[in-house]
Amino acid sequence: PPADLLVEKRAMASSKARFLSCCGRRRWLAALATANVARGLRMLVGASSRAAPGKSMSEDAYCADGTVGFAGVADGVGGSKTATADPAVFSRRLLAWCYQHASKDGLDASAALARARESVASDELAKLGGSSTITAAKLEGDRLEVANFGDSAGVLLRPSMRSTSTPWRRAKDGTDNTFVLYPRAVLRTSPQTYGWNAPFQAAADDRLQEVGSMNVFDPDSVSAVARVGDVLVLATDGLWDNVLDANVQRRVARYAPLLWAAAARQDALWQPGKPVQAVQAQLAALADSPRSFDPVTTLLAQLADDLVQDAVDVYEDPTTPFTPFSLELIFDDGPQLGPGGGNGNQPAGKPDDVTVVVALLVPDDANVPGAVLHNFQQFALN
């Protein structure tokens, strides 16, 4: 075998013992943080979408372009469907305009979203009718901005070390204090709604822009300084209505070591050629699985698929005790959904289109091919 391969195997074999050291882990994280100083970033992306039961086509749209640092989702509102208006078409055109303004015109997320709402007013396909929510993210240097209009949402997760034990458990049974990568939320958008299940929504005849006062109907925008290794999750309400934020974090936590190990092996966490073999070996110990040898983009697509499936599993299970969707109804003084609740024991989950875009943030000089992902189909802009 090649000498480099033997060196890597030996390093992986001995790294597990070294990696059990808390101090070693902290030094490793400090090295990763140092790699973020004054660095430009880019996205590696994955996406997944599934139509609600009984639908032949999802009314959700998604788009992600890691090269220009753009990602977005749009949720066509089913209630806006008429004989001539198709919310699936409208959501795709709205997001396509947002992507064009962000990529070709170089606008940030909030400006691109605002321009997209103006552009659909003169778009012949969009003017047929329909409405949609939209969430868009734009990465510029190391600054990530997420603009939101409606009840789709975005969250920026930052994997960091978390103990798998507690002081009293270690004192009781003598277990070791080991650590795992677990993501904390650095940034999270808030839903814009009139009330339960009633989001703000953009339309070609956008009266919210006409009647708005004091900017109360403008999109919200939040931003943060991103770091290498951060994970961005954008999704329509089909995910957020069914899956608790904490469970989204748990799902990402299962993938974080795989993503980091795969990215390290592809020289996508540090500048190629830098002496980081020892750190790569410790990353390999984090993900002692053949899957960590998969391309990063393959793992991101699988993560998006799993998040979509998590939502489907919830709304297909009539025994689900509660969901964000059912809890919000209680907060609005509505009946309790789910087993033992009112409203005819209506399930707590919400059958809906579910669309997820995930992105791993890496240095802008990472030698990993990028791709543009979208489901615009024949409704893309010319």
MARBALO-605182 format. One line per 8 residues: for each residue x, y, z of C-alpha. Coordinates in steps of 0.001 Angstrom, whole numbers. Each point is the difference from the previous one (the first is absolute). Layout:
<rs>
X,Y,Z  ...
</rs>
This chain:
<rs>
0,0,0  1122,3606,-491  2051,1385,2870  -2532,2785,608  -2774,-2556,446  2036,-1967,2537  723,3175,1936  -3695,883,39
-1019,-3477,1184  2553,39,2807  -1120,3478,1033  -3654,-1096,42  837,-3109,2058  1682,2010,2731  -2261,3044,-83  -2903,-1442,1984
1972,-194,3224  1393,3496,-471  -3411,1359,-835  -1478,-1103,3321  2000,2796,1585  -2208,3006,686  2988,2349,-199  972,-1480,-3345
-3477,615,-1318  58,3582,1182  3363,629,-1650  -1375,-1496,-3193  -3060,2278,101  2285,2971,631  1955,-944,-3117  -3229,-109,-1965
-1030,3416,1331  3401,1400,-986  -613,-1199,-3547  -3038,2301,-131  1904,3254,567  -377,2382,-2929  -1171,-2752,-2295  -2542,171,-2778
-2555,-2808,1  -2100,-1894,-2496  -2782,-2570,199  -153,-3680,-807  -3692,-789,-419  -2592,-2760,-21  -3788,65,-382  -3077,-2200,226
-3714,554,-614  -3103,-2142,291  -3598,751,-902  -2773,-383,2548  -2151,-3134,-188  -2351,96,-2963  2011,2572,-1960  1758,-776,-3267
2301,3019,319  1309,1930,2964  -957,3657,185  3330,711,1711  2996,1374,-1867  3668,-199,910  3261,1345,-1396  3595,-193,1214
3175,1222,-1673  3074,-456,2142  2243,1878,-2397  -1847,3302,492  -988,-840,3580  -3766,-24,-551  -2671,-2326,1365  -3749,388,182
-3365,-1704,409  -3497,1201,-889  -3308,-1544,1029  -2859,459,-2443  -3166,503,2052  -2533,-2654,-928  -2912,2248,923  926,2347,-2856
-601,-2675,-2645  -2746,787,-2528  -944,-1142,-3499  2752,2218,-1433  2321,521,2969  2519,-2667,965  1960,710,3196  2629,-2524,-1145
773,2229,-2974  -95,3188,2027  2398,-1271,2695  2500,-1089,-2650  -121,3314,-1827  293,1989,3227  3058,-1958,1120  1514,43,-3497
-184,3802,-26  1526,140,3479  2875,-2227,-1138  583,2102,-3091  122,3241,1976  2390,-1566,2537  2311,-1666,-2542  26,2183,-3115
-792,3345,1644  2132,-708,3080  -2679,1044,2499  -44,-1170,3604  -2782,-2274,1231  -2454,2661,1181  488,2190,-3086  -318,-3001,-2338
-3215,-1079,1722  -1451,3504,-241  888,237,-3706  -1523,-3438,-614  -3327,1167,1436  131,2906,-2462  1032,-2182,-2941  -2927,-2422,272
-2373,2949,-432  1026,173,-3680  638,-3733,-499  -2613,-1421,-2379  -12,-3450,1631  -69,1410,3534  -2808,2402,-892  -2272,-2994,-622
-338,-104,3775  1180,-1886,3035  1955,1003,3076  2996,-1257,1919  2186,375,3051  3745,273,-567  3256,-294,1949  3325,873,-1606
3588,-77,1251  3052,1720,-1475  3599,-511,1074  2420,2867,-623  3490,-569,1348  -666,-1383,3463  -3299,1854,506  -3158,-2034,-417
-3324,1811,-356  -3360,-1780,32  -3085,1916,-1142  -3431,-1419,718  -3562,791,-1054  -2616,-2368,1386  399,-3224,1967  2801,-1797,-1782
3170,315,2046  3762,-236,176  2399,-945,2779  3795,165,149  1417,-2799,2136  3539,-64,1361  1338,-3421,1048  1970,157,3235
970,-2369,2780  -2682,-1326,2319  431,-2456,2851  -1823,-3309,-325  -102,-391,3771  -799,2052,3103  2007,551,3194  -2516,-1877,2155
-187,-2923,-2450  3784,-266,-108  100,64,3809  -2681,-2678,188  1145,-2574,-2537  3530,1091,-847  -622,649,-3690  2577,1934,-1986
-583,3625,-888  8,-289,-3789  -991,2644,-2492  -1809,133,-3326  -548,2644,-2637  -3365,1624,658  -1338,3100,-1796  -1229,3098,1756
-2244,2545,-1711  1877,3172,-909  -2774,1541,-2090  -3680,-834,-432  -2749,1868,-1854  -3438,513,1534  -3255,-712,-1850  -2055,2927,-1285
-3681,-856,430  -3355,1640,612  -870,-2921,2285  -11,-3777,66  696,-1493,-3446  -358,3429,-1660  3397,1178,-1303  899,3209,-1762
226,-802,-3702  1210,1751,-3113  -2135,250,-3145  205,1690,-3384  -2773,2304,1213  1944,665,3189  -2359,2138,2038  2087,-419,3138
2537,2376,-1518  -2771,2492,-803  -1816,6,3348  3032,-478,2233  904,2707,2456  3037,297,2257  1575,-2870,-2007  -2103,-2566,1868
-453,-2083,-3168  3664,11,-1032  2104,-3166,80  2097,-599,3094  3750,-260,-388  2522,-1490,2416  3722,-479,-459  3019,-1498,1727
3702,-488,-520  293,-3546,-1325  2857,-2419,593  1536,-2938,-1787  -1994,-3104,914  -3326,1767,639  -3134,-1687,-1363  -2863,2030,-1465
-3496,-1494,-154  -2746,1714,-2025  -3418,-1626,-204  -3645,637,-698  -2557,-289,2779  -541,-3659,-847  3115,-641,2084  -371,2627,2715
-3715,-728,646  766,-3670,646  3525,-224,1397  1184,1775,3134  3116,2138,-406  1749,-2209,2554  -631,-3053,-2180  1390,1820,-3038
3124,636,2068  168,-3676,983  -246,-1069,-3624  2777,2390,-1018  2066,-1227,2968  -47,-3506,-1463  1446,1333,-3244  2438,2601,1341
2945,-2384,530  -625,-1638,-3372  -117,3361,-1749  3108,1328,1731  1994,-3185,-554  -1002,-206,-3667  786,3691,-508  3399,-383,1678
883,-2926,-2223  -904,2105,-3028  2116,2940,1245  -3187,2010,409  431,1214,3582  3463,1558,-334  2131,1313,-2797  1404,-2871,-2081
3598,-788,789  -103,1244,3594  1499,-2369,2620  -3291,-1205,1480  419,-3770,-337  -165,-497,3766  -3254,1931,209  -1397,-1981,-2924
838,-3193,1872  -1956,1202,3027  -2923,864,-2251  150,-3518,-1388  -356,-1295,3556  -3176,2046,352  -1589,-1815,-2908  1106,-3611,158
-2216,-886,-2941  500,-736,-3696  -2543,2756,-696  2556,2595,1059  1851,-834,-3220  -3023,1065,-2090  27,3360,-1809  -1186,2790,2277
-2813,913,-2385  -1285,-3584,111  -185,163,3784  -1756,3379,-144  -2637,-1430,-2349  -495,-2916,2396  -346,2382,2938  -2668,1966,-1892
-1794,-3265,-838  43,-1087,3637  -1406,3318,1207  -2818,-283,-2542  -677,-3563,1168  -41,1150,3635  -2870,2356,-842  -1879,-2683,-1937
391,-2490,2851  -1555,2517,2393  -3052,908,-2076  -651,-3625,-964  -52,-1103,3644  -3417,588,1620  1485,-656,3441  2376,2982,-152
-834,1830,3254  844,3531,-1142  1803,1974,-2694  965,3656,-495  -3171,214,-2121  -2271,-1264,2795  1747,1989,2715  -428,3238,-1932
-3747,-688,-214  -167,-364,3784  1904,3279,397  -2702,1610,-2169  -2679,-1372,2368  -994,-2735,-2438  -837,-3646,786  2638,-2585,809
920,-2244,-2914  1364,-3512,232  -1008,-2997,2154  -2437,957,2725  -414,3502,-1341  -3056,1821,-1268  -930,754,-3589  -1002,-3582,-717
3422,-1389,915  1491,1633,-3067  3669,-1079,-238  2589,2372,1406  2102,-205,-3161  -690,1976,-3164  113,-1834,-3360  1713,2427,-2340
2641,429,-2666  3411,-212,1644  3100,1600,-1496  3455,278,1558  3261,1582,-1158  3152,-585,2041  3435,1549,-435  3401,-604,1569
2159,3121,157  3580,-534,-1176  2901,2264,-1016  -576,1703,-3320  3118,-1633,-1427  -1134,-3536,881  701,-2272,-2954  -3450,-1579,-140
-2224,336,-3091  -3117,2084,474  -3420,-436,-1543  -3229,1920,-461  -2990,-1863,1426  -3600,1009,-707  -3416,-1391,-931  -1084,2864,-2263
-513,-2445,-2913  -1636,1759,-2954  -768,3009,2179  3622,1179,229  814,3470,-1304  1331,162,-3550
</rs>
